[in-house]
Amino acid sequence: MPEPMDQKTEARFLKMALEHPKMTCAEAPDEILEATSAEAEPTPFLEEYFATGYAEWLAVKHGRRMSLPQNLVNRAILVLWNRAGLLHTDRLLGQSSPDAEKPFFDDEGLY
């Protein structure tokens, strides 16, 4: 099990989600992928991380900020978290992911 992230590390990853919403699954940080696999459900930090990245991804995709109902954001958090765990498994097994070139924070096709 990975060591819990300290506040400085969490802040760095939140900043990354804000500044790089178009990162691909292949570019996803190992620490984030490992953290998703360490728990049975998203931690409060991972919820914030995926919600932040998702909101920024939508702003880039649609060219404007969007206000979504919380239930849609929660669904996106869960499917993005689930995919991150699968990406981590692929990396551990040395396998390439079919999602490697897809945007990491894009939930399209994950439902």
C-alpha positions in Angstrom: 0.0 0.0 0.0 1.4 3.4 -0.9 2.2 6.0 1.7 -0.5 8.6 2.1 0.2 11.8 0.2 1.1 14.9 2.2 -0.7 18.2 1.7 2.1 19.6 -0.4 2.0 16.6 -2.8 -1.8 16.7 -3.0 -1.7 20.5 -3.8 0.9 19.7 -6.6 -1.4 17.1 -8.2 -4.5 19.4 -7.9 -2.5 22.1 -9.6 -1.5 19.6 -12.3 -5.2 18.7 -12.9 -6.0 22.4 -13.2 -3.2 23.2 -15.6 -3.1 20.0 -17.7 -6.7 18.8 -18.2 -5.8 17.4 -21.7 -3.2 14.9 -20.4 -3.6 11.5 -21.8 -4.1 8.3 -19.9 -0.5 7.4 -20.8 0.7 10.6 -19.1 -1.3 10.0 -15.9 1.0 10.2 -12.9 2.0 6.9 -11.4 1.3 8.2 -7.9 -2.3 8.9 -8.7 -2.8 5.6 -10.4 -1.3 3.8 -7.5 -3.4 5.7 -5.0 -6.6 4.7 -6.9 -5.7 1.1 -6.5 -5.0 1.3 -2.8 -8.5 2.0 -1.6 -11.9 0.4 -2.2 -13.4 3.8 -3.1 -12.1 7.2 -3.9 -10.6 9.1 -1.0 -11.6 12.7 -0.5 -8.4 13.8 -2.2 -9.0 11.6 -5.2 -12.6 12.9 -5.4 -11.3 16.4 -5.5 -8.6 15.5 -8.0 -10.9 13.9 -10.4 -13.6 16.5 -10.0 -11.1 19.3 -10.7 -9.6 17.6 -13.7 -13.0 16.7 -15.0 -14.3 20.3 -14.7 -11.2 21.6 -16.4 -11.5 19.0 -19.2 -15.1 20.1 -19.8 -14.1 23.8 -19.9 -11.5 23.0 -22.6 -13.8 20.7 -24.5 -16.7 23.1 -24.6 -14.8 26.4 -24.5 -16.5 27.6 -21.4 -17.0 26.7 -17.8 -20.0 24.4 -17.1 -22.0 23.9 -14.0 -23.1 20.3 -13.7 -25.4 18.7 -11.1 -23.4 17.1 -8.4 -24.8 13.6 -9.3 -23.2 13.9 -12.7 -19.9 15.0 -11.2 -20.0 12.1 -8.8 -20.6 9.6 -11.6 -17.7 11.0 -13.5 -15.4 10.8 -10.5 -16.3 7.1 -10.1 -15.7 6.1 -13.7 -12.5 8.1 -13.9 -11.3 6.6 -10.7 -12.2 3.1 -12.0 -10.3 3.6 -15.2 -7.3 4.9 -13.3 -7.2 1.7 -11.3 -7.3 -0.3 -14.6 -4.5 1.8 -16.0 -2.4 1.1 -12.9 -3.0 -2.7 -13.4 -2.0 -2.4 -17.0 1.2 -0.6 -16.0 2.1 -3.2 -13.4 1.6 -6.0 -15.9 3.6 -4.2 -18.5 0.6 -4.1 -20.9 -0.5 -1.2 -23.0 -3.9 0.2 -22.3 -6.5 0.7 -25.1 -7.2 4.1 -23.4 -3.5 5.2 -23.5 -4.1 8.1 -26.0 -7.5 9.1 -24.6 -7.7 12.2 -22.4 -7.4 11.1 -18.7 -10.2 13.3 -17.4 -12.7 12.6 -20.2 -15.5 10.3 -19.1 -17.0 9.8 -22.6 -17.6 6.1 -23.3 -16.9 5.0 -19.7 -20.5 4.4 -18.7 
